[in-house]
Amino acid sequence: MISLFTMLPWWSFVVPCIILGIVLPFQKFGLSPFMIGFLAGFLAWSLAHVYYDVSLDSKIMDKLALIIDYPKWCIFAFSGLIGGVLSGLALLTGQKMFVNDFSKL
């Protein structure tokens, strides 16, 4: 399964988010689809970077933090922000894809 993830491009997580946006009824949750996608993407990307940082003994993140001159937590937060915005927009796009009433957009 991990080898499949290494063959896919980094943006491939957007496709399942769009499909989930089409399939799931978001009125039940009480949050906008963008917020749900943003929180899921932010947590997934941030925690993935923390996991890789811990499993690789902080070697790569320490070097990256040295190169760009920011602390590691900023790198985790920034990557989570990118993943959150992309996931949120993909989920919102999937939800709005089949809306016939354009006044709700």
NUGU-205874 format. One record per residue: residue number from 0; residue in three letters; y negated, z negated, x of N, C-alpha, C in turn. Coordinates in pm, 1 decimal. Layout:
N
node k = NUM&r = Ala&nv = Y&nw = Z&nu = X&cav = Y&caw = Z&cau = X&cv = Y&cw = Z&cu = X
...
This chain:
105
node k = 0&r = Met&nv = 118.8&nw = 0.0&nu = 82.2&cav = 0.0&caw = 0.0&cau = 0.0&cv = -125.8&cw = 0.0&cu = 87.0
node k = 1&r = Ile&nv = -124.6&nw = -75.6&nu = 194.5&cav = -241.0&caw = -81.3&cau = 283.3&cv = -265.7&cw = 54.5&cu = 347.8
node k = 2&r = Ser&nv = -159.9&nw = 127.2&nu = 381.8&cav = -179.3&caw = 258.8&cau = 443.4&cv = -246.1&cw = 355.1&cu = 346.2
node k = 3&r = Leu&nv = -224.8&nw = 338.3&nu = 216.9&cav = -292.1&caw = 421.0&cau = 118.0&cv = -441.9&cw = 395.2&cu = 120.0
node k = 4&r = Phe&nv = -481.9&nw = 269.2&nu = 135.0&cav = -623.8&caw = 236.6&cau = 138.5&cv = -692.6&cw = 291.2&cu = 262.5
node k = 5&r = Thr&nv = -621.1&nw = 302.9&nu = 372.6&cav = -683.1&caw = 356.2&cau = 493.8&cv = -700.5&cw = 507.1&cu = 486.5
node k = 6&r = Met&nv = -624.3&nw = 575.0&nu = 400.9&cav = -637.1&caw = 720.2&cau = 387.9&cv = -747.4&cw = 759.0&cu = 290.4
node k = 7&r = Leu&nv = -784.5&nw = 670.4&nu = 199.9&cav = -885.9&caw = 701.3&cau = 100.4&cv = -1025.5&cw = 682.5&cu = 158.3
node k = 8&r = Pro&nv = -1123.9&nw = 757.5&nu = 110.7&cav = -1261.9&caw = 735.6&cau = 156.6&cv = -1316.6&cw = 603.0&cu = 103.2
node k = 9&r = Trp&nv = -1424.1&nw = 555.4&nu = 162.4&cav = -1477.1&caw = 424.0&cau = 127.2&cv = -1526.3&cw = 417.7&cu = -16.4
node k = 10&r = Trp&nv = -1566.3&nw = 529.0&nu = -74.7&cav = -1621.6&caw = 530.5&cau = -209.1&cv = -1515.1&cw = 548.4&cu = -316.2
node k = 11&r = Ser&nv = -1389.3&nw = 549.5&nu = -280.6&cav = -1282.0&caw = 577.3&cau = -377.1&cv = -1267.4&cw = 467.8&cu = -483.2
node k = 12&r = Phe&nv = -1323.4&nw = 350.7&nu = -461.6&cav = -1316.2&caw = 244.7&cau = -562.0&cv = -1403.4&cw = 275.2&cu = -684.3
node k = 13&r = Val&nv = -1490.8&nw = 373.6&nu = -673.8&cav = -1578.5&caw = 408.5&cau = -784.8&cv = -1500.1&cw = 471.7&cu = -899.8
node k = 14&r = Val&nv = -1399.3&nw = 550.2&nu = -868.7&cav = -1321.4&caw = 620.5&cau = -971.8&cv = -1252.5&cw = 522.1&cu = -1067.3
node k = 15&r = Pro&nv = -1180.2&nw = 419.6&nu = -1018.9&cav = -1123.1&caw = 323.2&cau = -1114.5&cv = -1228.9&cw = 246.1&cu = -1192.1
node k = 16&r = Cys&nv = -1345.1&nw = 222.1&nu = -1132.0&cav = -1452.5&caw = 153.0&cau = -1204.4&cv = -1502.3&cw = 238.1&cu = -1320.4
node k = 17&r = Ile&nv = -1515.2&nw = 367.7&nu = -1298.4&cav = -1557.1&caw = 456.2&cau = -1407.3&cv = -1452.0&cw = 456.9&cu = -1518.0
node k = 18&r = Ile&nv = -1325.0&nw = 462.7&nu = -1480.7&cav = -1216.8&caw = 461.7&cau = -1580.8&cv = -1216.7&cw = 330.4&cu = -1658.4
node k = 19&r = Leu&nv = -1236.0&nw = 218.6&nu = -1589.1&cav = -1244.3&caw = 89.5&cau = -1658.4&cv = -1365.9&cw = 84.1&cu = -1750.8
node k = 20&r = Gly&nv = -1474.8&nw = 146.3&nu = -1709.7&cav = -1593.2&caw = 151.0&cau = -1794.7&cv = -1568.9&cw = 229.0&cu = -1922.4
node k = 21&r = Ile&nv = -1484.3&nw = 330.0&nu = -1914.3&cav = -1450.9&caw = 409.0&cau = -2032.8&cv = -1358.3&cw = 330.9&cu = -2125.0
node k = 22&r = Val&nv = -1262.2&nw = 259.6&nu = -2069.2&cav = -1154.2&caw = 197.8&cau = -2146.6&cv = -1190.6&cw = 61.6&cu = -2205.2
node k = 23&r = Leu&nv = -1257.5&nw = -24.4&nu = -2128.3&cav = -1280.2&caw = -162.2&cau = -2171.3&cv = -1394.7&cw = -174.6&cu = -2272.1
node k = 24&r = Pro&nv = -1377.6&nw = -259.3&nu = -2373.2&cav = -1487.8&caw = -287.4&cau = -2466.5&cv = -1575.6&cw = -401.5&cu = -2411.7
node k = 25&r = Phe&nv = -1696.3&nw = -370.7&nu = -2373.3&cav = -1781.1&caw = -469.3&cau = -2306.1&cv = -1860.5&cw = -557.7&cu = -2400.6
node k = 26&r = Gln&nv = -1860.3&nw = -530.1&nu = -2529.3&cav = -1935.1&caw = -612.5&cau = -2623.6&cv = -1875.0&cw = -752.8&cu = -2632.8
node k = 27&r = Lys&nv = -1747.1&nw = -767.2&nu = -2604.6&cav = -1679.4&caw = -896.9&cau = -2614.7&cv = -1722.6&cw = -993.6&cu = -2505.4
node k = 28&r = Phe&nv = -1766.7&nw = -942.6&nu = -2392.2&cav = -1793.9&caw = -1027.8&cau = -2276.6&cv = -1931.0&cw = -1093.4&cu = -2279.2
node k = 29&r = Gly&nv = -2025.2&nw = -1036.6&nu = -2348.3&cav = -2157.9&caw = -1095.0&cau = -2355.7&cv = -2246.3&cw = -1063.3&cu = -2236.4
node k = 30&r = Leu&nv = -2196.4&nw = -988.5&nu = -2140.0&cav = -2275.0&caw = -944.4&cau = -2024.7&cv = -2279.9&cw = -792.6&cu = -2024.6
node k = 31&r = Ser&nv = -2379.6&nw = -738.8&nu = -1959.4&cav = -2387.1&caw = -593.4&cau = -1950.3&cv = -2277.6&cw = -542.8&cu = -1855.5
node k = 32&r = Pro&nv = -2234.0&nw = -419.8&nu = -1874.8&cav = -2132.4&caw = -364.1&cau = -1784.6&cv = -2179.2&cw = -361.3&cu = -1639.4
node k = 33&r = Phe&nv = -2309.1&nw = -340.3&nu = -1618.3&cav = -2359.1&caw = -340.0&cau = -1481.2&cv = -2339.5&cw = -476.0&cu = -1415.3
node k = 34&r = Met&nv = -2370.8&nw = -583.7&nu = -1488.2&cav = -2356.4&caw = -718.2&cau = -1429.7&cv = -2210.9&cw = -750.9&cu = -1399.4
node k = 35&r = Ile&nv = -2120.8&nw = -713.8&nu = -1489.3&cav = -1978.3&caw = -739.1&cau = -1465.8&cv = -1931.3&cw = -662.3&cu = -1342.5
node k = 36&r = Gly&nv = -1970.2&nw = -534.9&nu = -1334.6&cav = -1932.1&caw = -454.3&cau = -1218.8&cv = -1995.9&cw = -503.9&cu = -1090.6
node k = 37&r = Phe&nv = -2123.1&nw = -545.6&nu = -1099.9&cav = -2191.6&caw = -596.1&cau = -981.5&cv = -2124.3&cw = -721.6&cu = -928.4
node k = 38&r = Leu&nv = -2094.6&nw = -815.9&nu = -1017.2&cav = -2030.0&caw = -939.9&cau = -972.6&cv = -1892.9&cw = -912.7&cu = -912.8
node k = 39&r = Ala&nv = -1815.7&nw = -824.9&nu = -977.3&cav = -1682.5&caw = -793.4&cau = -925.6&cv = -1690.8&cw = -723.5&cu = -790.7
node k = 40&r = Gly&nv = -1780.0&nw = -626.7&nu = -778.7&cav = -1794.7&caw = -554.8&cau = -652.7&cv = -1849.6&cw = -642.2&cu = -541.4
node k = 41&r = Phe&nv = -1948.1&nw = -725.8&nu = -575.0&cav = -2006.2&caw = -815.4&cau = -474.9&cv = -1900.8&cw = -911.3&cu = -420.3
node k = 42&r = Leu&nv = -1825.3&nw = -972.4&nu = -510.9&cav = -1721.7&caw = -1066.2&cau = -466.1&cv = -1612.0&cw = -995.7&cu = -387.9
node k = 43&r = Ala&nv = -1569.0&nw = -879.7&nu = -435.1&cav = -1460.7&caw = -808.3&cau = -367.2&cv = -1501.2&cw = -767.0&cu = -225.8
node k = 44&r = Trp&nv = -1618.1&nw = -708.4&nu = -211.2&cav = -1659.6&caw = -662.3&cau = -79.3&cv = -1693.6&cw = -778.1&cu = 13.9
node k = 45&r = Ser&nv = -1764.1&nw = -877.6&nu = -35.5&cav = -1800.0&caw = -991.2&cau = 49.5&cv = -1676.5&cw = -1067.7&cu = 94.8
node k = 46&r = Leu&nv = -1587.4&nw = -1095.5&nu = 0.5&cav = -1467.2&caw = -1170.9&cau = 36.8&cv = -1372.0&cw = -1088.8&cu = 123.5
node k = 47&r = Ala&nv = -1370.9&nw = -957.4&nu = 107.3&cav = -1289.5&caw = -872.9&cau = 195.6&cv = -1341.7&cw = -880.6&cu = 338.8
node k = 48&r = His&nv = -1473.7&nw = -878.6&nu = 354.6&cav = -1530.5&caw = -889.4&cau = 489.0&cv = -1506.0&cw = -1027.5&cu = 549.0
node k = 49&r = Val&nv = -1512.6&nw = -1130.5&nu = 468.0&cav = -1481.8&caw = -1265.1&cau = 518.0&cv = -1334.8&cw = -1272.9&cu = 558.7
node k = 50&r = Tyr&nv = -1246.3&nw = -1215.4&nu = 479.2&cav = -1103.3&caw = -1215.0&cau = 512.0&cv = -1077.3&cw = -1143.2&cu = 644.1
node k = 51&r = Tyr&nv = -1135.7&nw = -1023.8&nu = 661.2&cav = -1116.2&caw = -950.8&cau = 786.4&cv = -1179.5&cw = -1023.9&cu = 903.7
node k = 52&r = Asp&nv = -1288.0&nw = -1092.4&nu = 880.0&cav = -1351.3&caw = -1169.8&cau = 985.9&cv = -1260.3&cw = -1284.0&cu = 1031.4
node k = 53&r = Val&nv = -1200.7&nw = -1352.7&nu = 936.4&cav = -1112.4&caw = -1463.8&cau = 970.0&cv = -983.1&cw = -1413.3&cu = 1034.1
node k = 54&r = Ser&nv = -927.4&nw = -1306.1&nu = 979.7&cav = -799.4&caw = -1257.8&cau = 1031.5&cv = -812.6&cw = -1192.8&cu = 1168.9
node k = 55&r = Leu&nv = -928.8&nw = -1142.9&nu = 1204.1&cav = -949.6&caw = -1080.9&cau = 1335.2&cv = -1022.1&cw = -1173.7&cu = 1432.4
node k = 56&r = Asp&nv = -1023.6&nw = -1301.4&nu = 1402.6&cav = -1084.2&caw = -1403.5&cau = 1488.7&cv = -1231.3&cw = -1376.8&cu = 1518.5
node k = 57&r = Ser&nv = -1302.8&nw = -1319.6&nu = 1424.6&cav = -1448.3&caw = -1298.1&cau = 1431.0&cv = -1492.6&cw = -1206.2&cu = 1544.1
node k = 58&r = Lys&nv = -1401.8&nw = -1132.2&nu = 1603.6&cav = -1439.7&caw = -1047.2&cau = 1717.1&cv = -1531.9&cw = -933.6&cu = 1675.0
node k = 59&r = Ile&nv = -1495.5&nw = -862.8&nu = 1569.8&cav = -1573.7&caw = -746.3&cau = 1530.1&cv = -1707.3&cw = -787.8&cu = 1469.0
node k = 60&r = Met&nv = -1706.0&nw = -886.5&nu = 1382.4&cav = -1830.2&caw = -928.5&cau = 1317.5&cv = -1927.9&cw = -991.1&cu = 1416.7
node k = 61&r = Asp&nv = -1875.9&nw = -1062.6&nu = 1515.5&cav = -1964.7&caw = -1117.7&cau = 1617.8&cv = -2033.7&cw = -1006.9&cu = 1696.2
node k = 62&r = Lys&nv = -1958.4&nw = -902.4&nu = 1731.3&cav = -2018.0&caw = -790.5&cau = 1803.6&cv = -2117.6&cw = -716.1&cu = 1716.7
node k = 63&r = Leu&nv = -2083.1&nw = -695.7&nu = 1589.9&cav = -2174.2&caw = -627.2&cau = 1499.3&cv = -2301.3&cw = -708.6&cu = 1477.6
node k = 64&r = Ala&nv = -2286.9&nw = -839.2&nu = 1465.1&cav = -2404.6&caw = -925.6&cau = 1448.8&cv = -2492.8&cw = -922.1&cu = 1573.3
node k = 65&r = Leu&nv = -2431.1&nw = -910.2&nu = 1689.6&cav = -2507.9&caw = -898.7&cau = 1813.4&cv = -2582.6&cw = -766.2&cu = 1820.5
node k = 66&r = Ile&nv = -2517.6&nw = -658.9&nu = 1776.7&cav = -2578.8&caw = -526.1&cau = 1785.2&cv = -2697.2&cw = -514.2&cu = 1691.3
node k = 67&r = Ile&nv = -2681.1&nw = -556.8&nu = 1566.9&cav = -2790.3&caw = -538.6&cau = 1471.0&cv = -2882.5&cw = -659.6&cu = 1462.5
node k = 68&r = Asp&nv = -2853.1&nw = -763.5&nu = 1535.1&cav = -2939.8&caw = -880.4&cau = 1548.5&cv = -2963.9&cw = -952.3&cu = 1416.0
node k = 69&r = Tyr&nv = -2857.6&nw = -966.4&nu = 1338.1&cav = -2859.5&caw = -1044.9&cau = 1214.4&cv = -2740.0&cw = -1138.0&cu = 1214.8
node k = 70&r = Pro&nv = -2747.7&nw = -1251.3&nu = 1148.5&cav = -2630.1&caw = -1338.9&cau = 1140.4&cv = -2519.9&cw = -1276.2&cu = 1055.3
node k = 71&r = Lys&nv = -2400.3&nw = -1328.4&nu = 1074.0&cav = -2284.4&caw = -1271.3&cau = 1003.6&cv = -2297.0&cw = -1283.5&cu = 853.4
node k = 72&r = Trp&nv = -2354.9&nw = -1390.7&nu = 804.1&cav = -2363.9&caw = -1406.3&cau = 658.8&cv = -2452.5&cw = -1299.3&cu = 597.3
node k = 73&r = Cys&nv = -2552.1&nw = -1249.4&nu = 672.6&cav = -2634.7&caw = -1139.3&cau = 621.8&cv = -2553.2&cw = -1011.7&cu = 610.0
node k = 74&r = Ile&nv = -2462.8&nw = -989.5&nu = 703.5&cav = -2376.3&caw = -871.7&cau = 697.4&cv = -2283.4&cw = -881.9&cu = 577.3
node k = 75&r = Phe&nv = -2227.2&nw = -1000.1&nu = 553.4&cav = -2141.1&caw = -1019.7&cau = 436.9&cv = -2218.8&cw = -996.5&cu = 307.0
node k = 76&r = Ala&nv = -2340.2&nw = -1051.7&nu = 300.4&cav = -2421.4&caw = -1037.6&cau = 178.9&cv = -2465.4&cw = -893.0&cu = 158.0
node k = 77&r = Phe&nv = -2502.6&nw = -824.0&nu = 264.3&cav = -2546.9&caw = -685.6&cau = 251.3&cv = -2432.3&cw = -594.3&cu = 209.2
node k = 78&r = Ser&nv = -2314.4&nw = -615.1&nu = 267.3&cav = -2199.9&caw = -532.6&cau = 226.2&cv = -2160.8&cw = -563.7&cu = 81.8
node k = 79&r = Gly&nv = -2171.1&nw = -689.1&nu = 41.9&cav = -2145.3&caw = -725.3&cau = -96.4&cv = -2247.0&cw = -664.6&cu = -190.1
node k = 80&r = Leu&nv = -2372.0&nw = -656.5&nu = -147.0&cav = -2476.8&caw = -595.3&cau = -228.3&cv = -2449.9&cw = -446.3&cu = -249.2
node k = 81&r = Ile&nv = -2409.2&nw = -377.9&nu = -144.5&cav = -2377.2&caw = -235.7&cau = -156.5&cv = -2259.0&cw = -215.2&cu = -250.8
node k = 82&r = Gly&nv = -2152.7&nw = -292.0&nu = -229.8&cav = -2036.0&caw = -280.2&cau = -317.2&cv = -2066.2&cw = -318.9&cu = -460.5
node k = 83&r = Gly&nv = -2150.8&nw = -419.1&nu = -479.7&cav = -2186.5&caw = -461.9&cau = -613.7&cv = -2267.5&cw = -359.2&cu = -688.8
node k = 84&r = Val&nv = -2366.0&nw = -300.3&nu = -621.7&cav = -2448.2&caw = -198.8&cau = -687.8&cv = -2364.8&cw = -76.2&cu = -722.9
node k = 85&r = Leu&nv = -2280.6&nw = -31.9&nu = -630.8&cav = -2197.1&caw = 84.9&cau = -658.9&cv = -2097.2&cw = 57.3&cu = -770.9
node k = 86&r = Ser&nv = -2034.5&nw = -59.6&nu = -770.3&cav = -1939.8&caw = -93.5&cau = -877.1&cv = -2009.7&cw = -108.2&cu = -1010.8
node k = 87&r = Gly&nv = -2125.2&nw = -171.4&nu = -1011.2&cav = -2199.8&caw = -187.9&cau = -1134.8&cv = -2244.1&cw = -55.7&cu = -1193.6
node k = 88&r = Leu&nv = -2295.2&nw = 33.2&nu = -1108.7&cav = -2337.6&caw = 164.1&cau = -1157.8&cv = -2219.1&cw = 246.8&cu = -1206.7
node k = 89&r = Ala&nv = -2105.3&nw = 236.6&nu = -1139.0&cav = -1986.7&caw = 310.5&cau = -1181.9&cv = -1935.8&cw = 259.3&cu = -1315.8
node k = 90&r = Leu&nv = -1933.0&nw = 128.7&nu = -1333.9&cav = -1887.8&caw = 72.2&cau = -1461.3&cv = -1984.8&cw = 108.4&cu = -1573.7
node k = 91&r = Leu&nv = -2112.7&nw = 101.6&nu = -1546.7&cav = -2211.8&caw = 138.9&cau = -1646.8&cv = -2203.0&cw = 287.7&cu = -1680.5
node k = 92&r = Thr&nv = -2179.5&nw = 370.9&nu = -1581.5&cav = -2163.7&caw = 514.1&cau = -1604.2&cv = -2042.7&cw = 541.7&cu = -1692.0
node k = 93&r = Gly&nv = -1931.4&nw = 475.7&nu = -1663.0&cav = -1812.2&caw = 493.4&cau = -1744.9&cv = -1833.1&cw = 447.6&cu = -1887.6
node k = 94&r = Gln&nv = -1907.8&nw = 339.5&nu = -1906.1&cav = -1931.8&caw = 287.9&cau = -2040.7&cv = -2026.0&cw = 379.0&cu = -2118.2
node k = 95&r = Lys&nv = -2124.4&nw = 435.7&nu = -2053.1&cav = -2222.6&caw = 521.7&cau = -2119.5&cv = -2175.9&cw = 666.6&cu = -2130.1
node k = 96&r = Met&nv = -2063.3&nw = 699.0&nu = -2071.2&cav = -2019.6&caw = 837.4&cau = -2065.2&cv = -1991.8&cw = 897.5&cu = -2203.0
node k = 97&r = Phe&nv = -1936.6&nw = 818.1&nu = -2292.4&cav = -1899.8&caw = 870.6&cau = -2423.1&cv = -1984.3&cw = 812.3&cu = -2535.9
node k = 98&r = Val&nv = -2104.9&nw = 768.2&nu = -2505.4&cav = -2195.3&caw = 719.2&cau = -2607.9&cv = -2264.9&cw = 839.0&cu = -2671.4
node k = 99&r = Asn&nv = -2254.5&nw = 850.9&nu = -2802.9&cav = -2316.5&caw = 963.4&cau = -2872.7&cv = -2458.7&cw = 933.1&cu = -2916.1
node k = 100&r = Asp&nv = -2489.4&nw = 804.8&nu = -2933.2&cav = -2623.0&caw = 764.8&cau = -2975.9&cv = -2710.9&cw = 743.4&cu = -2853.6
node k = 101&r = Phe&nv = -2801.0&nw = 836.5&nu = -2825.8&cav = -2882.8&caw = 828.9&cau = -2705.7&cv = -2995.8&cw = 727.2&cu = -2717.8
node k = 102&r = Ser&nv = -3016.4&nw = 669.5&nu = -2833.7&cav = -3120.4&caw = 567.7&cau = -2847.5&cv = -3078.0&cw = 436.0&cu = -2783.5
node k = 103&r = Lys&nv = -2946.9&nw = 417.1&nu = -2762.8&cav = -2898.6&caw = 294.0&cau = -2700.3&cv = -2899.7&cw = 303.2&cu = -2547.6
node k = 104&r = Leu&nv = -2927.8&nw = 416.9&nu = -2490.6&cav = -2930.9&caw = 431.3&cau = -2347.8&cv = -3056.1&cw = 367.5&cu = -2294.8
